[in-house]
Protein backbone atom coordinates (compact mmCIF):
# COMPACT_ATOMS: atom_id res chain seq x y z
CA UNK A 1 0.00 0.00 0.00
CA UNK A 2 2.78 2.44 0.87
CA UNK A 3 4.40 1.76 -2.52
CA UNK A 4 1.16 2.68 -4.26
CA UNK A 5 0.88 5.92 -2.29
CA UNK A 6 4.50 6.80 -3.08
CA UNK A 7 3.88 6.06 -6.77
CA UNK A 8 0.76 8.22 -6.78
CA UNK A 9 2.65 11.10 -5.17
CA UNK A 10 5.47 10.78 -7.71
CA UNK A 11 2.99 10.74 -10.59
CA UNK A 12 1.17 13.77 -9.19
CA UNK A 13 4.50 15.61 -9.06
CA UNK A 14 5.17 14.74 -12.69
CA UNK A 15 1.69 15.91 -13.68
CA UNK A 16 2.30 19.26 -12.01
CA UNK A 17 5.57 19.68 -13.91
CA UNK A 18 3.88 18.80 -17.21
CA UNK A 19 0.99 21.18 -16.49
CA UNK A 20 3.49 24.01 -15.95
CA UNK A 21 5.26 23.13 -19.20
CA UNK A 22 1.93 23.13 -21.04
CA UNK A 23 1.09 26.53 -19.51
CA UNK A 24 4.36 27.97 -20.79
CA UNK A 25 3.90 26.58 -24.29
CA UNK A 26 0.27 27.70 -24.33
CA UNK A 27 1.33 31.32 -23.90
CA UNK A 28 3.49 31.07 -27.04
CA UNK A 29 0.81 29.60 -29.32
CA UNK A 30 -2.07 31.95 -30.17
CA UNK A 31 -5.44 30.22 -30.21
CA UNK A 32 -9.10 30.80 -29.53
CA UNK A 33 -10.08 27.26 -28.59
CA UNK A 34 -10.38 28.20 -24.93
CA UNK A 35 -13.31 30.44 -25.85
CA UNK A 36 -15.32 27.22 -26.34
CA UNK A 37 -17.04 26.14 -23.12
CA UNK A 38 -15.29 23.27 -21.30
CA UNK A 39 -12.13 23.51 -23.46
CA UNK A 40 -9.31 24.44 -21.13
CA UNK A 41 -5.64 25.02 -21.74
CA UNK A 42 -4.69 21.35 -21.53
CA UNK A 43 -7.40 20.19 -24.00
CA UNK A 44 -6.70 23.13 -26.29
CA UNK A 45 -3.00 22.32 -26.34
CA UNK A 46 -3.78 18.66 -27.09
CA UNK A 47 -6.03 19.62 -29.99
CA UNK A 48 -3.43 22.00 -31.42
CA UNK A 49 -0.76 19.32 -31.06
CA UNK A 50 -2.85 16.74 -32.90
CA UNK A 51 -3.93 19.06 -35.72
CA UNK A 52 -0.64 20.88 -36.14
CA UNK A 53 -0.54 23.49 -38.87
CA UNK A 54 -4.11 24.38 -39.87
CA UNK A 55 -3.09 26.00 -43.16
CA UNK A 56 -3.48 22.79 -45.23
CA UNK A 57 -7.18 22.68 -44.28
CA UNK A 58 -9.56 24.50 -46.61
CA UNK A 59 -11.81 26.59 -44.37
C-alpha positions in Angstrom: 0.0 0.0 0.0 2.8 2.4 0.9 4.4 1.8 -2.5 1.2 2.7 -4.3 0.9 5.9 -2.3 4.5 6.8 -3.1 3.9 6.1 -6.8 0.8 8.2 -6.8 2.7 11.1 -5.2 5.5 10.8 -7.7 3.0 10.7 -10.6 1.2 13.8 -9.2 4.5 15.6 -9.1 5.2 14.7 -12.7 1.7 15.9 -13.7 2.3 19.3 -12.0 5.6 19.7 -13.9 3.9 18.8 -17.2 1.0 21.2 -16.5 3.5 24.0 -15.9 5.3 23.1 -19.2 1.9 23.1 -21.0 1.1 26.5 -19.5 4.4 28.0 -20.8 3.9 26.6 -24.3 0.3 27.7 -24.3 1.3 31.3 -23.9 3.5 31.1 -27.0 0.8 29.6 -29.3 -2.1 32.0 -30.2 -5.4 30.2 -30.2 -9.1 30.8 -29.5 -10.1 27.3 -28.6 -10.4 28.2 -24.9 -13.3 30.4 -25.9 -15.3 27.2 -26.3 -17.0 26.1 -23.1 -15.3 23.3 -21.3 -12.1 23.5 -23.5 -9.3 24.4 -21.1 -5.6 25.0 -21.7 -4.7 21.3 -21.5 -7.4 20.2 -24.0 -6.7 23.1 -26.3 -3.0 22.3 -26.3 -3.8 18.7 -27.1 -6.0 19.6 -30.0 -3.4 22.0 -31.4 -0.8 19.3 -31.1 -2.9 16.7 -32.9 -3.9 19.1 -35.7 -0.6 20.9 -36.1 -0.5 23.5 -38.9 -4.1 24.4 -39.9 -3.1 26.0 -43.2 -3.5 22.8 -45.2 -7.2 22.7 -44.3 -9.6 24.5 -46.6 -11.8 26.6 -44.4 
